[in-house]
Amino acid sequence: PPSIIMIVYGVSANVSIAQLFIAGVIPGVLLASLFSGYLIVWALANPGLVPAAQERTTLAQKLHASRHLIPVVSLIALVLGGIYTGIATATEAAALGVGGALILAKIEGSLDWERFKEGLVAACRVYCMIGLILAGAAFLTLAMGFIGLPRHLAEFIGALQLSPFALMLLLIVFFIVLGCFLDGISMVVLTIAVLLPTVEAAGFDLIWFGI
């Protein structure tokens, strides 16, 4: 699942990040299936552009070729397993993931001082950006709370007497249009404070609304 956006939504909406992750499994599998289905259809429609298989490989050869991928998948399973078994919180599991990634990079021989510094700088850039967005969203939420915008919007939408299905359809169209101009994280932090009262009043579960 798109974990960074889920974490931002979980913090903004004050819901469980672990529950968001597990709820994102089915949509994640659905998206992967759609991508794979598109590739299959495209390959069937354009057989001349698909590289021919040179030789068949045995299971042992496939496992040997996957030797760099299996540790990464194992690390993901370790992080998510730590969350869902209750051994670690989401924050502790993140630290576990960072430590495991460093160990794997050292074992693979791809970790040196320069790459380590590049990784630190990249991480600082990403999370400083997210931190600034969240700080701006907190200020925006406070300002909108003072002027009563969320309450007025909830009352306006309630006066329209939309069914839950119509309301969700309207929100989907709204987010599709907004997605033409903003990235996912910005959309979440800018709209959640305004929309949550309306969504809660309509009886939607906040976990599934986030998904």
C-alpha positions as CSV (number, residue, x, y, z in Angstrom):
1,P,0.0,0.0,0.0
2,P,1.0,3.7,-0.4
3,S,2.3,3.7,3.2
4,I,3.5,7.3,3.5
5,I,0.1,8.7,2.6
6,M,-1.6,6.2,4.9
7,I,0.7,7.4,7.8
8,V,-0.2,11.0,7.0
9,Y,-3.9,10.2,6.9
10,G,-3.7,8.2,10.1
11,V,-2.0,11.1,11.9
12,S,-4.5,13.6,10.5
13,A,-7.6,11.6,11.1
14,N,-6.3,10.1,14.4
15,V,-6.9,6.5,13.3
16,S,-4.8,3.3,13.6
17,I,-2.0,3.1,11.1
18,A,-1.8,-0.6,11.5
19,Q,-5.5,-1.0,10.6
20,L,-5.0,1.2,7.6
21,F,-2.1,-1.0,6.4
22,I,-4.1,-4.2,6.7
23,A,-7.2,-2.6,5.1
24,G,-4.9,-1.6,2.2
25,V,-4.0,-5.2,1.3
26,I,-7.1,-5.9,-0.8
27,P,-6.9,-2.5,-2.8
28,G,-3.2,-3.1,-3.2
29,V,-3.8,-6.6,-4.6
30,L,-6.5,-5.2,-6.9
31,L,-4.2,-2.5,-8.2
32,A,-1.4,-5.0,-8.8
33,S,-3.9,-7.3,-10.7
34,L,-5.0,-4.3,-12.8
35,F,-1.4,-3.5,-13.7
36,S,-0.6,-7.1,-14.5
37,G,-3.8,-7.5,-16.5
38,Y,-2.9,-4.4,-18.6
39,L,0.5,-5.9,-19.3
40,I,-1.0,-9.2,-20.4
41,V,-3.5,-7.5,-22.7
42,W,-0.8,-5.2,-24.1
43,A,1.6,-8.1,-24.7
44,L,-1.2,-10.1,-26.5
45,A,-2.0,-7.1,-28.7
46,N,1.7,-6.3,-29.5
47,P,3.4,-9.7,-29.7
48,G,6.1,-8.3,-31.9
49,L,7.3,-6.0,-29.2
50,V,7.6,-8.7,-26.5
51,P,11.1,-10.2,-26.1
52,A,11.1,-13.9,-26.8
53,A,11.9,-16.2,-24.0
54,Q,15.4,-17.5,-24.6
55,E,15.4,-20.5,-22.3
56,R,13.3,-22.2,-19.6
57,T,14.7,-22.0,-16.1
58,T,14.3,-24.4,-13.2
59,L,13.0,-23.5,-9.8
60,A,16.6,-23.6,-8.4
61,Q,17.7,-21.1,-11.1
62,K,14.8,-18.8,-10.3
63,L,15.6,-18.9,-6.6
64,H,19.2,-18.1,-7.3
65,A,18.2,-15.2,-9.6
66,S,16.0,-13.9,-6.8
67,R,18.7,-13.9,-4.2
68,H,18.8,-10.1,-4.1
69,L,15.0,-9.8,-3.9
70,I,14.2,-12.4,-1.3
71,P,16.0,-10.5,1.6
72,V,14.0,-7.3,0.7
73,V,10.7,-9.2,0.8
74,S,11.7,-10.8,4.1
75,L,12.5,-7.3,5.5
76,I,9.0,-6.1,4.5
77,A,7.5,-9.2,6.1
78,L,9.5,-8.6,9.3
79,V,8.4,-4.9,9.6
80,L,4.7,-5.6,8.9
81,G,4.8,-8.8,11.0
82,G,6.2,-6.8,13.9
83,I,3.2,-4.4,13.7
84,Y,0.5,-7.0,13.4
85,T,1.9,-9.4,16.0
86,G,2.0,-6.5,18.5
87,I,5.7,-6.9,19.0
88,A,6.4,-3.3,17.8
89,T,4.5,-0.1,17.2
90,A,4.5,1.5,13.8
91,T,7.3,3.8,14.8
92,E,9.4,1.0,16.3
93,A,8.7,-1.2,13.2
94,A,10.0,1.7,11.1
95,A,13.2,1.9,13.1
96,L,13.5,-1.9,12.7
97,G,13.1,-1.5,8.9
98,V,15.8,1.1,8.7
99,G,18.2,-1.1,10.7
100,G,17.4,-4.1,8.7
101,A,17.9,-2.2,5.4
102,L,21.3,-1.0,6.6
103,I,22.3,-4.6,7.5
104,L,21.1,-5.9,4.1
105,A,22.9,-3.1,2.2
106,K,26.1,-4.0,4.1
107,I,25.7,-7.7,3.4
108,E,25.0,-7.0,-0.3
109,G,28.1,-4.8,-0.5
110,S,26.2,-1.7,-1.7
111,L,26.7,0.3,1.5
112,D,29.5,2.8,1.7
113,W,29.9,6.1,3.5
114,E,28.9,8.2,0.5
115,R,25.7,6.3,-0.1
116,F,24.9,6.4,3.6
117,K,25.2,10.2,3.6
118,E,23.1,10.4,0.4
119,G,20.4,8.2,2.1
120,L,20.4,10.5,5.2
121,V,20.1,13.6,3.1
122,A,17.3,12.1,1.0
123,A,15.4,11.0,4.1
124,C,15.8,14.4,5.7
125,R,14.4,16.1,2.5
126,V,11.4,13.8,2.4
127,Y,10.4,14.0,6.0
128,C,11.1,17.7,6.4
129,M,8.8,18.3,3.4
130,I,6.1,16.1,5.1
131,G,6.7,17.9,8.4
132,L,6.2,21.3,6.8
133,I,3.1,20.1,5.1
134,L,1.7,18.8,8.4
135,A,2.6,22.0,10.2
136,G,0.8,24.0,7.5
137,A,-2.2,21.7,7.7
138,A,-2.3,22.1,11.5
139,F,-2.3,25.9,11.1
140,L,-5.0,25.6,8.4
141,T,-7.1,23.4,10.5
142,L,-6.9,25.8,13.5
143,A,-7.8,28.7,11.2
144,M,-10.8,26.9,9.7
145,G,-11.9,25.8,13.1
146,F,-12.0,29.5,14.3
147,I,-14.2,30.5,11.3
148,G,-16.4,27.4,11.6
149,L,-15.8,26.2,8.0
150,P,-16.0,22.5,8.8
151,R,-19.2,22.8,10.7
152,H,-20.8,25.0,8.0
153,L,-19.7,22.6,5.3
154,A,-21.2,19.7,7.1
155,E,-24.5,21.5,7.6
156,F,-24.5,22.5,3.9
157,I,-23.9,18.9,2.7
158,G,-26.4,17.6,5.3
159,A,-29.0,20.0,3.9
160,L,-28.6,18.4,0.5
161,Q,-29.9,15.1,1.9
162,L,-27.6,13.0,-0.2
163,S,-27.5,9.3,0.3
164,P,-24.2,7.8,1.5
165,F,-23.6,6.4,-1.9
166,A,-24.2,9.8,-3.6
167,L,-22.0,11.5,-1.0
168,M,-19.1,9.0,-1.6
169,L,-19.5,9.4,-5.4
170,L,-19.3,13.1,-5.0
171,L,-16.2,12.9,-2.9
172,I,-14.6,10.5,-5.4
173,V,-15.2,13.0,-8.2
174,F,-13.9,15.8,-6.0
175,F,-10.6,13.9,-5.2
176,I,-10.1,12.9,-8.9
177,V,-10.4,16.6,-10.0
178,L,-8.1,17.7,-7.1
179,G,-5.6,15.0,-8.0
180,C,-5.1,16.7,-11.3
181,F,-3.4,19.6,-9.4
182,L,-2.1,18.2,-6.1
183,D,-0.1,15.2,-4.9
184,G,-1.7,12.7,-2.5
185,I,-0.1,13.9,0.7
186,S,-1.1,17.5,0.0
187,M,-4.7,16.5,-0.8
188,V,-5.0,14.6,2.5
189,V,-3.7,17.3,4.8
190,L,-5.6,20.1,3.0
191,T,-9.0,18.3,2.9
192,I,-9.3,16.0,5.9
193,A,-9.9,18.7,8.5
194,V,-12.8,20.0,6.4
195,L,-14.3,16.7,5.3
196,L,-14.0,14.6,8.4
197,P,-17.0,16.1,10.2
198,T,-19.1,15.5,7.1
199,V,-17.9,12.0,6.7
200,E,-18.4,11.1,10.3
201,A,-21.9,12.6,10.2
202,A,-22.7,10.4,7.2
203,G,-21.7,7.3,9.2
204,F,-18.7,6.3,7.2
205,D,-15.9,4.3,9.0
206,L,-12.8,6.5,8.9
207,I,-10.5,3.6,8.2
208,W,-12.4,2.7,5.0
209,F,-12.9,6.3,4.0
210,G,-9.1,6.7,4.1
211,I,-8.6,3.6,2.0
